[in-house]
Amino acid sequence: MNATIKHSEATQGAGKIADAIREGLLRRGCRDEDIFLDWCPDLHLVSSAEAPELRAALADSGHVRQMFSREELEVSCEQLERESVLAKINLVVESLQAGLP
């Protein structure tokens, strides 16, 4: 598979992961305008070899940083089913909800 397709899959997977975190926080009563999610480095600007970090913050509650491998992002482009990805999503949601720094 060529690098452009893999990069596109990683970007799509990152979007699905961020959406899942946002949905998890909304289900727990958080307000959408209080949720801040950012990938660092920007997935549109990095090479496919770099593993990005998701920075998640909840206003007045704290922030969390979570690394995802490129492979985890790529396999998440279709469905969020890999156990390690689901565990990381859950960890981010629970940590933000609990107000952990």
C-alpha positions in Angstrom: 0.0 0.0 0.0 1.5 3.4 -0.9 2.4 6.0 1.7 -0.4 8.4 0.6 -3.1 5.9 1.3 -1.6 4.9 4.6 -1.3 8.6 5.6 -5.0 9.1 4.6 -6.1 6.1 6.7 -4.1 7.4 9.7 -5.8 10.8 9.4 -9.3 9.2 9.1 -8.5 7.0 12.1 -7.4 10.0 14.1 -10.7 11.7 13.4 -12.6 8.6 14.5 -10.6 8.4 17.7 -11.2 12.1 18.5 -14.9 11.7 17.7 -15.2 8.7 20.1 -13.5 10.7 22.9 -15.8 13.7 22.3 -18.9 11.4 22.3 -17.8 9.7 25.5 -17.4 13.0 27.2 -20.8 14.2 25.9 -22.5 11.1 27.2 -21.0 11.8 30.6 -22.6 15.3 30.6 -19.7 17.4 29.4 -20.5 20.4 27.2 -19.2 20.3 23.7 -17.8 23.8 23.9 -15.7 22.7 26.9 -13.9 19.9 25.0 -10.6 20.6 23.3 -8.9 17.9 21.1 -5.7 18.5 19.2 -3.2 16.2 17.5 0.4 17.1 17.8 2.2 17.2 15.5 -0.6 18.1 13.0 -1.4 14.9 11.1 -1.6 16.8 7.8 2.0 18.0 8.2 3.9 15.0 9.5 5.6 12.1 7.8 3.9 8.7 8.0 6.6 7.4 10.3 5.8 9.7 13.2 3.5 8.7 16.0 1.2 11.6 17.0 0.0 12.5 20.4 -3.6 13.5 21.2 -3.9 16.4 23.5 -7.3 16.4 25.1 -8.6 19.0 27.6 -11.8 19.7 29.4 -12.3 23.3 30.4 -11.7 23.8 34.2 -11.0 20.1 34.6 -7.5 19.3 33.3 -5.8 17.9 30.3 -4.5 14.5 29.1 -1.9 13.5 26.5 -2.1 10.1 24.9 0.1 8.6 22.2 -1.3 6.5 19.5 0.9 4.5 17.1 0.5 5.1 13.3 -0.7 1.5 13.1 -3.4 2.1 15.7 -4.5 5.2 13.7 -4.5 3.3 10.4 -6.6 0.4 11.6 -9.1 2.8 13.2 -10.0 4.3 9.8 -12.8 1.8 9.3 -13.9 0.8 12.8 -12.7 1.4 16.4 -12.3 -2.2 17.4 -8.6 -2.7 18.4 -8.4 -3.3 22.1 -5.5 -1.0 22.7 -7.2 1.9 20.9 -10.5 1.4 22.9 -8.5 1.2 26.1 -6.7 4.5 25.3 -10.0 6.2 24.4 -11.5 5.0 27.7 -8.5 6.2 29.6 -8.7 9.7 28.1 -12.4 10.0 28.8 -12.2 8.7 32.3 -9.1 10.8 33.2 -10.7 14.0 31.9 -14.0 13.2 33.6 -12.2 12.6 36.9 -10.3 15.9 36.5 -6.8 14.3 36.5 -4.0 16.5 35.3 
